[in-house]
Amino acid sequence: MQVAVGVDSHKSTFSVGVVDELGRELGVRIFSNNPGGFATAQQWIGSFGECTIGIEGSGRYGRALALFLERAGKSVHE
């Protein structure tokens, strides 16, 4: 099953929502916007299987997360 992941980034936290291919919510969580939060989010997102990730603000507050996930081989889009 392919899932879609949406990220709303802020200065100190970012919110992640996951939906299935029919748009049903599978989960929502908030993580710290730092390397520890990135790793925890990556693990959580990975538990849903194959995904496409959209990050709002990847040029500013979401940039570090976007780079982290891209380096981990995830498909990331703004």
BABA-104559 format. One record per residue (C-alpha): residue number from 0; x, y, z. Coordinates in steps of 0.2 Angstrom, whole numbers. Example, Ala and Ser with C-alpha at 12.3 -4.5 7.8 and 13.67 -1.06 7.14 Angstrom:
BABA-104559
+-----+-------+-------+-------+
!   i !    xx !    yy !    zz !
+-----+-------+-------+-------+
!   0 !    62 !   -22 !    39 !
!   1 !    68 !    -5 !    36 !
+-----+-------+-------+-------+
This chain:
BABA-104559
+-----+-------+-------+-------+
!   i !    xx !    yy !    zz !
+-----+-------+-------+-------+
!   0 !     0 !     0 !     0 !
!   1 !     7 !    17 !    -5 !
!   2 !     4 !    31 !     8 !
!   3 !     6 !    50 !     7 !
!   4 !    14 !    59 !    21 !
!   5 !    12 !    78 !    24 !
!   6 !    23 !    88 !    35 !
!   7 !    19 !   106 !    42 !
!   8 !    36 !   113 !    48 !
!   9 !    38 !   126 !    62 !
!  10 !    53 !   133 !    71 !
!  11 !    54 !   120 !    85 !
!  12 !    42 !   107 !    80 !
!  13 !    34 !    99 !    64 !
!  14 !    18 !    90 !    62 !
!  15 !    16 !    74 !    52 !
!  16 !     0 !    67 !    45 !
!  17 !    -1 !    50 !    35 !
!  18 !   -15 !    45 !    24 !
!  19 !   -18 !    30 !    14 !
!  20 !   -22 !    29 !    -5 !
!  21 !   -41 !    33 !    -1 !
!  22 !   -37 !    48 !     9 !
!  23 !   -41 !    39 !    26 !
!  24 !   -30 !    46 !    40 !
!  25 !   -18 !    33 !    47 !
!  26 !    -9 !    44 !    60 !
!  27 !    -4 !    61 !    65 !
!  28 !    11 !    65 !    76 !
!  29 !    21 !    80 !    82 !
!  30 !    40 !    79 !    82 !
!  31 !    54 !    91 !    88 !
!  32 !    63 !   100 !    74 !
!  33 !    80 !    93 !    77 !
!  34 !    90 !    78 !    72 !
!  35 !    83 !    67 !    86 !
!  36 !    65 !    72 !    80 !
!  37 !    70 !    68 !    62 !
!  38 !    76 !    51 !    66 !
!  39 !    61 !    47 !    77 !
!  40 !    49 !    53 !    63 !
!  41 !    59 !    43 !    50 !
!  42 !    56 !    27 !    60 !
!  43 !    37 !    31 !    62 !
!  44 !    35 !    36 !    44 !
!  45 !    44 !    20 !    39 !
!  46 !    32 !     9 !    48 !
!  47 !    19 !    13 !    35 !
!  48 !    29 !     6 !    21 !
!  49 !    32 !    14 !     4 !
!  50 !    27 !    33 !     4 !
!  51 !    29 !    50 !    -4 !
!  52 !    32 !    64 !     8 !
!  53 !    27 !    82 !     5 !
!  54 !    35 !    95 !    16 !
!  55 !    28 !   113 !    18 !
!  56 !    42 !   126 !    20 !
!  57 !    57 !   115 !    14 !
!  58 !    66 !   130 !    10 !
!  59 !    66 !   136 !    28 !
!  60 !    60 !   127 !    44 !
!  61 !    58 !   111 !    35 !
!  62 !    74 !   111 !    25 !
!  63 !    85 !   101 !    37 !
!  64 !    71 !    88 !    39 !
!  65 !    69 !    87 !    20 !
!  66 !    88 !    84 !    18 !
!  67 !    88 !    71 !    31 !
!  68 !    74 !    61 !    23 !
!  69 !    82 !    63 !     6 !
!  70 !    98 !    56 !    12 !
!  71 !    89 !    42 !    19 !
!  72 !    82 !    38 !     2 !
!  73 !    64 !    45 !     4 !
!  74 !    55 !    53 !   -10 !
!  75 !    52 !    71 !    -4 !
!  76 !    43 !    86 !   -12 !
!  77 !    38 !   103 !    -7 !
+-----+-------+-------+-------+
